[in-house]
Amino acid sequence: MFKVFFLFSFFFIHIGNAYAQTSFSASKDDQEKALSQYINASAVCAKMTDIEALYERGMLLISDANDEAFLAAADCFTSAAMKNHTPSQLELGKLYEFGKGVTQSNIFAYKWYQTAVLLGNQDAIPFRNRLEARMSLDEISSANPMIKTTLDLIDSFNQREQEDLEALEKDIAQEYLKFGVDISKYDIKDDDESSSYDNPLIDSLIQEQKKKGENNKEEDDSPQKSRRRR
């Protein structure tokens, strides 16, 4: 009887150990897959240029509510924040204030809150005020130069982006010249009703057609004016 009991005990212990090893292995694999997923997410954020897409991806990542996801979200928010996206600046401030995915820092949190406020984000004001009330004067003094540097970097990015846009417009104008259309002579304004197509080529053709119509009208009116003089 004792021998039978011993054999059954040995069997269940062996099964239990095997199950534990399998569970541990599966858990480890899941963790590695999750970590790889968030590392890939950070790499994707580094390549993205659309600030709204960066922000949305960051918000999706923080919904997973774990350290790896918060870190990947911080990468997305940082990329968008440096491109003058104030909602991302606000979210980045929250991550620093509460130490989620990044090292907790009131100074860095204040930097991003204040940057968002200075760039016109009203939603960031209560977060900035609440944190500011808990900070020392030394901490605020340390944050101010960082805020100025961040604003200068954002301004430099905006300037480069504008220069790139102007260069692109020149390239497009050169391409249109190949088809005999000189779009540089048209001052296309956003509030111009004739520019509703958001296409410089179509807009220029429409304006050219209108110009021809006006010239034809003047030619038609000329004989009538001559008759009146007679």
Secondary structure, DSSP 8 states (H G I E B T S, - for coil): -HHHHHHHHHHHHHHHHHHHHHHHHHHHHHHHHHHHHHHHHHHHHHH---HHHHHHHHHHHHTT-SHHHHHHHHHHHHHHHTTT-HHHHHHHHHHHHHTSSS---HHHHHHHHHHHHHTT-GGGHHHHHHHHHHS-HHHHHHHHHHHHHHHHHHHHHHHHHHHHHHHHHHHHHHHHHTTT--GGG----TT-GGGTT--HHHHHHHHHHHHHHHHHHHHHHHHHHHHHH-
